[in-house]
Amino acid sequence: MCRQPIGIPYALRLRRRRRGGCRRFLAVFGYDTLTTAAEEARDPQHQLPRAVLLSLAVSLVLYIAMSFVLTGIVRYDTLNSAAPVAAAFTAIGLPWVTLLVSAAAVAGITSVMLAFLLGCARNLVRHEP
């Protein structure tokens, strides 16, 4: 018999699990593009794991550094917004940095979408009868 934790209904636990599963899927989904582009590597068995681990390490270091910078600029409870980086720079009176950060976010999303399209095109051509 499975015991329920006190105070947390089953529907809430199920919603949390589903939300966590979606986040993990979207976090890992980007590496599909990396593995699709691995066909052009000279030694994919050696270079692909190195590329995945290196990209994870770089993104982890950048994420931690940016979180330290943001919590050094403003209080952590003011970062609960849709665009916390832009909001932090607006709060300290640098609206031009807000525009720069917003433009970089749009450029980043656009480049990710183009990379996904490259992966989709490769998969479609590969599986064509």
Secondary structure, 3 states (H helix, E strand, C coil): CCCCCCCCCHHHHHHHHHHHHHHHHHHHHCHHHHHHHHHHCCCHHHHHHHHHHHHHHHHHHHHHHHHHHHHHHCCHHHCCCCCHHHHHHHHCCCHHHHHHHHHHHHHHHHHHHHHHHHHHHHHHHHCCC
